[in-house]
Amino acid sequence: MNEETHLLTSSFNQQEVGNEHPTHPHPHPHANTKRLLTSLHTSMISLGGIIGTGLFIGVRITLLNGPIISLMSYLYISLICFYIIQAVGEMSCYMPLNGSLCQFQFIYISNPIGIINNFIYWISWSITLALELSLIYNMLKYWQWQWLDIIGETWMIFIIWTILTICNLFPVNNYGNIEFIITIFKIFFMMGWIVISISLIMNNGSGSGFKYWNKDLIWGIDYIKVIENPVGSKLINILSSLISSCFTFQSIESVAICSGEIIDVHKNLPRAIKYVVSRIVIFYILTLFLLTLMIPSNDPRLVSSGEGDNDMFSSPFLIGLINMGMSSSSFLLGFFNFIILISMVSAANSNIYFGSRCLLSMVEEGYFPVMFGETTKSGVPLNAILLTSSIGLISLLSKFKSIDIFYKLLINLSSTSGLIMWLFISISYLQFRKALAFNSIVYENLAYTAIHRFPMIKFSYITIVSIVTIIIGNGIVNIWEFSWDSFISCYLTSIILIVGSVWLSMIWKQPILKKVEDIDIFTDQSVHAFK
């Protein structure tokens, strides 16, 4: 780093130790949250974000596309996710802000993009909470407890919602403790499932472990009946598999949202993301490979639907064990179902936490009422949590037709929000690197840079092209059986984002993309930003 850069960066005295936030001038006040998340908390939140509902439930659609296409899709999206987590890691260590990846769009891209996309991202966390609450209740029905019928769906969901909301009102280290305990269960479940699955596959008497990799199933089934040509049909399956894989991996970036509440973030956040490659390989690639050995792509339970059908709410992780001979009434299968249940509880708990911190970032940027940035003495953003959590209660009102229409509209709005966030993380990262170069800051001097000499710039462009292709392709997959519901689900978020951003840009007379000379990379810079 040259002398001029050193003088610029050292002129901002930021106190990141203990529970304090930076004391530098800022156009809007920082929320008085506390840095209470330890290294262990951060690592477990990072790991827990990888092992969740998307993996346990969402993998079913990917499996329909057959072993080869499924594994190719997972490997490709894994590379993109590795890039995403490294990008947010670099930017968050340089600027450890509340809901960091949410604020980066304001800093590096533009205010119009920042406000529209972050509002959509916040809504998506809140609405996903509503979906998780419904899934939790349906999962509870697996045990056929009579008291569930006595309490009823509405009251049961409300009780679960109340418990989760109260948990988030305690200091943030309590959230970290909850995630630590649940993640321990998840790890034991995953390792146990892997060992048992390998044992069942090797000892299964019904043929080779690769019996579902035959010529009729290896490329999947043509469950999307749109093209008669076999090559075109496989291309549609590949596109469909990439789309479903993306939804399975969504929220992998969420650990960076915690960066404003992590103790010694410059040390603990890099530790949390350091082993992301091994975690993805073990918990995504290996488990998907084992699932392809246990479940044929034409298994009807992968697309099962209907009232009262337990398989509708069963994970492919359980379907695979049943296919290998495990009794559906066995204690072990019931225990695995319990682990999947608490994973859903963890996901719902995280929806409240991450959603409230995303809202907090909009308050700090001055685009949401200040009252939602107010915190308790323990640093808990009370109003932000209550507002985020309250939206999850829409699931209780969906029985009313008018509310149900609005609820489905919000679900559609949230469907591609995670993908769009990845897109803007990539654009933010490119702007970040350009701003470093413009200000004569040597990239290699940053305290944290991507591991394994990963080609970050190249992958920024690859990720942008891939995500745009997947978002457009999400509608193409359904275009031959057109319906307004599928069209809205695929493109509503993108349309609102484009129209809203252009409209705000015209009103505020601000560019959609900042010029590099207008990017402020010093105001919120960490005192530990450099080696």
N, C-alpha and C positions, 0 to 999 in steps of 0.2 A: 504494500500500500504506500502511495507517495505521500509527501509531507502535507500537501493541500488536503487530500482526502482524510488524513489522520486528524488534522485540525478541525475539519468539518464534523467528523464523527465523534470526536472527543468533546465537542462543545455542548453536547446534549447529555446531561448527567441523569441517568436513569437508574433508579434503585429497584432491582429485581429480586433482591434477596428477601428471605422470610416471606411475609404476606403482603408486601408492598407492591404497588403498581408504579410504573414510570411517573416521575414528577415533572416531565417536560411539558411545555405549553402544547395545547391541543385545541383545535377549533371547537370541539365539543367535549364536555367533561367525561372522563372515564368512570364507568360504574365501579363502585367500591366493593368489588368482589375480592375474595381472599385466595391466596395461593396455598392450598391445603392438600392438593393431590401429590402423593409421593411417587417415587420411581416405580414402586410395585403397583400402585393404583394405575398409573399411566400404561404400564405394560399389559396389565390385565384388561383395561378398557380397550386397548388396541387389539388384543387377541380376541376378546369377547365380541368385538365388532366384526370379526371375520367369521366366527362360529355363531350363526343366528338363524332366524326364521327363513331368510333367503336361501340358505344352504339346505336346511332341513326340509323345507316345503317347496321352494322355488325350483329345485333341481329337477322336478318331475317333468316339466315341459322340455328341458334340455335333453332328457333321456329319450324322448320320443323320436329324436333325430338320429338315433343309432350311435354305437360306440365311437366310430371314427370321427363323425362330424361333431359329436359332443366334446370329445377330448381336444380336437383341433380348436374349437370355439373357446373352451376353457383356457387352453394354453395361450391363445392370442389375447383374450381379455385379461388374463393374469399379467401379461407383459404391460398392458395399458395400466392396470391397477398398480403395478410396481412403480411405474413412472409417476402416477398420480400421488402416491403416498410419499415418494421422494420429493416431488415438487412442493407439496404442502409442507413437508418437513423443512426444506431449505427456507421457504418464505416465512414459516412460523418461527423458526429459530432466529431469523433476522428481525422479525417484528412479532413478538409474542403477545398478541392482542386477544381480547374477548371475542370468541367466535371468529378466529383469525381468517379462515378461508372465506367467511362471509364479508369481512371488511376489505379483503384484498381486491375485490371487484371495484369498490369505491376508490381505492388508492391507485390501482394500476390500469383500470379500464375506463370507467366513467360513472358519474352519479346516476344517470338514467338507467344504465344496465344494472348497477348495484341495487337500486331500490326495487325495481321490478323483479329481478331474479331472486333477490333475498326474500322478498315477500312471498313469492311462489315456493321457495325452499322452506320457509318457515311454515307455510300452510301444509306442505307435504308432510313435515314431521308431525303436525297436529292431527291430520287426517289419517296418517298411518297408525297413530295411537288408537283411533277409533276402530280401525280394521284389526289391530292386534287384540283389542279388548274382546271383539267378537270371536276371534280365533281361539283365545284363551277359554272362553265359555264353551265353545264347541269341542275343544280338546278335553275339557273336564267331563263331558258327556261320555267319553270313552269308558269311564269306570262305572257308569250307570248308577250313580248315587241317587237315592230317592230324595235326599234333601235338596238337590238341585232343582227338581220339579216343584218342591214346596216353596223354595225361595223365588224361583222364576228367573227368566233371562234378564229382565230389566234390572231387578234389584241386585242380582249377582254381578252384573257388569258394573253397576254403580258402586258396589262394595269394593270391587277390585280397583276401580278408578280412584276411589277415596284413599285406599291404602297407598297406592303408587304416588298420588299427589302429596300426601303427608310425608312420605319418604323423601321427596325432593325438597321439602321445606326445611329439612335439617341442613347443617353445614355440608359443603360439597365433599368433604372427606368421607361422610357417611354414604354418599352415592358411590364413592370409590370403594368403600368396604363391601357394599352390596354386590357391586360388579365383580369384585375380587372373589367373593364366596361362590357366586353363580358361575364364574368362569372356571373355577377349580372343578366344579361339577361337570361343566362342558368338556374340559380337557380329559377327565377320567372317562366320560362317556365316549368321546371320540376315540381314545386309545383302546378302550375296551371293545368298542364296536369294530374297530379295524382288526384287532386280534381275533375276535369271534368270527368275523366275516371271512378272514383268510382261512381259519380252521374249518369252517363249514364248507367253503369252496373246495378245499383240498380233500375233504373227506366225504363230499357229496357223491353218492353212488349213481347218480343219474347221467353221468357222462363227463366229458371234459369241462374244465372250468371256463373254457372259451366257447361253450356250446351256443351262446347267444351272439357270437361273432360270425355266424354263418352268412352265406351270400344273400339270404333273404332278409336279414335283419341288420347287417353290419352298417348299412347306409340309412337305416331308419325306415319308418313307414311314411307314406305320402298322406299324412293326416290333414294336410292343407291341399284340397283337391282343386287346383287352379290350372295346372299346366300338364298336358298329356306327354310332352317330350320328357324323357327321363333325365336328360342333362339339366333342362330348365327346372324340373321338379327338385333335383338335388340342390341347385343354386338357391331355390326358395327355402329348402330345409336348412342350408348353411346360414342364410340370412336370419331365419327364424331362431336358429340355435344361438347365433351371436346376440340377438335381442334378448332372449331369455337368460343367457349367461350374464349379460350386463345387469339385469335386474337382480340376479343372484348375488352379484358382487357389490351392489349399491350399498353405500354407507361405509365403505372401507376407509374413506377419507376422514371420517367423523372424529377420530382421536385428535385431530388438529384443532377442533372447535374448543377443546379443553385448554389450549395453550395459555389462556389468560388466567388459569387457576392451578397451574402446575408449579410446584416448588422447583427452583433451579431448572427452568424449562430448557435452557441451553444444553443441559446434560441429560435430563430425563426423557425429553421428547425424542432425541436421536436414539436413545437406548430402546425406546418402545417400537420404533420403526426399523431398527437395524436388522431384525430377524424376520422381516415380513416375507421374504422370499421363501424361507424354509416353511413358514406357517402356511403360505398359499399352496406350496407343493404338497404338504402333508394333509392339510384339512380340505383342500379343494380337488387337486389333481388326483391324489391317491384314492380318496374316497369316491370320486366319480368313476375312476377306473374299476374299483371293486364293485360299484353299483352296476356297471355295464356287464359284469360277469354274473350278476345275481338277478337282474331284471331284464326281460326282453323288451325291445322298443315297442312291441305291439301289446304289452300288458294293459288290459282295459282299465286297471285301477289308476294308471297314470293320467287318464282323462275322465275318471269317474266323477259323477255328479248325481245329485238327487237328495231329497230330504231323508234324513235319518241314516244315510249311508256313512258308516264310520270310516270307510276307506277314503272318503272325500277329505277327511281331516287327518289321515294317516300319512306319515312321511315315507318317501321311498326307502329311507334307512330301515324302516320297520317292514315294509313290503318285501325288501330283499331278504331279510332274515326269515320271513315266513316262507318265501319261495325256496329257501335252502333247507326247509324242514322244521324250523322252530315253530312250536305250537302258538297259535294266536292268543291262547289263554295262559301262556307261561308267565311266571313271575318276572323273568328277565325282560320280556317284551314290555310288560307293564312298567317296569322300572325305566326302560329306555323312553317310553312314552312320557313318563314323569320328567325326565331330563329335557325332553323337547318342550314340555309345558313350561318349565322354569326358564327356558331360553326365550320363550314368547313373553314371559313376564319381564325378563331382562330387557327385551327389545322395547316393550311398552314403557318401561322405566326410563330407558335411554331416549325414547322419543320426546318425553317431557323435558329431560335435561338438555338435549341438543337443540330442541326447538326453542326453549327459553333463552339459550345463549345466542342463537341466531337472531332472535328478537332484540336481545341486548345490543348486538352489533349495530342494528339499525338505529337504536336509540343513541348510541355513541356517535354515529355519523350525522345525527340531527334529523332523521327522517321518520321518527316515531315519537309519540308523546313522552316527555321526560319522566312522567310518573312510572312508566314501565321499566325504567332504569334504576329505580330506587331499590336499595338493598337493606337487609336487616343488619344488626351489629355483627352477625356471623358471616356477612358477605353474601347472603342468599337473595337473589332478585325475585322477591315475593310476587309482585304483580305480574312480572313476565311469566313466571311459572304458572300462576293461576289462569292467566289468559290462554296460554298454550294448552294447558291441561283441559280447560273448559271446552275447547273446540272438539276434543275427543268425545264429549258427551253427545255429539250429534248422532252417534250410532244408536243412542237410546230413543231418539225421536224419528228414526228412519221409517218407523211403521206408519207415520203420517205421510200421505202422498206428496204434499207440497214440500215437506222437509226432505223426503226421500229423493226428489228430483234435484234439490240443491246439494244434498249429500253426494249423489252420484256425479254431479258436476265438479265438486271439489276433488273427488277421487280421480276423475279424468284429468283435472288440472295437475294433480300430483304424480301422475303416472310416469312422466319422463323428466321430472324435476332433478333427479339424481344424475341422469345423463347430461343434462344441460349444465349442472354444477361442474361436472368433470370438464365439459367444454370450456367453461369460463376459468377454471383452475389452469387449464393449459394456456389460454390466452393471457391470463394474469402472469403466468410464469415467463412467457416470452417477453412481456412488457417489463417484468422484473429484471431479466437478464439484460435487456436493452438499456434500462435505466442504470444498472451497474456499470455497463460499458461507457455510457454517456458521461457518467460522473467519475470516470477513470478509476473505478474500484475493481481490483483484480478478483475474479470469481474464485480462484484457488485460495484466496486469503479468508474466505468466509469460514466461520467456525464449524458449520456443517454443510457438506456438499454430498451429492448422491454417491452411493457406494459403488464399487466395482467399475469405476470409470464409465458409468452408464451414459449413453449419448442423449442427454436430456433435451437439447435443442431439436435434434432430429425427431425424437419421440413426441415432442410437443406438436409438431406438424402432423405426424402420423396419427396421433390421438385426435386432433381436431378433425382431420379428414374422416377417420373411422367413426367418430361419434355423429358427425353430420350425416354420413351414409346410413348409419344404424337408425337414426331418428327418422330420416326420410323412408328408409326401408321398412320401418315399423308399420307404416300405412300401406306400402306396396304389397306386403304379405297378405293384407286383408282386402285389397282393392277389387279382386275378382268376386268377392261376396260382399259388395259394398253395403254398409249401413251407416246411418248418421252417428250411431253410438260409437262404432269403431273409429270413424273418422275423427270425431271429437276427442276420443281417448288418445289417438295417435298424435294429433296436431294442435289441440287446444292450447297447450302450454306454449308451444313455439309461436303460435299466432299472437297470443297475448303478450309474450315477451317482445316480439318484433314490433308490433303496433304500439305497445305501451312505451317502449324505449325510444322509438322514433318520435312519438308524440311529446314525451317529456324533453327530448333533445331539442325539439323545435320551440317549445314553450320557454325552456330555460336558456336557449341559445348556447347549448353546450355540445361538443362533439360526442359521437357514439364511442369513439376510441381516442383516449388522450394522446397528445404528442409526447414523445419521450422527455422533452425538456420541461413538461408540466407535471411530471410524476415526482412526488415528494417522497424520497426514500430515506430521509434523515429524521423527520419529526418523531416517528414512532420506532426508530431504530433501537435495538437492544444494545446495552453496554457490552454484552458478550457476543456481538455479531461477528467478531473477527477472531482469528486464532491468536 
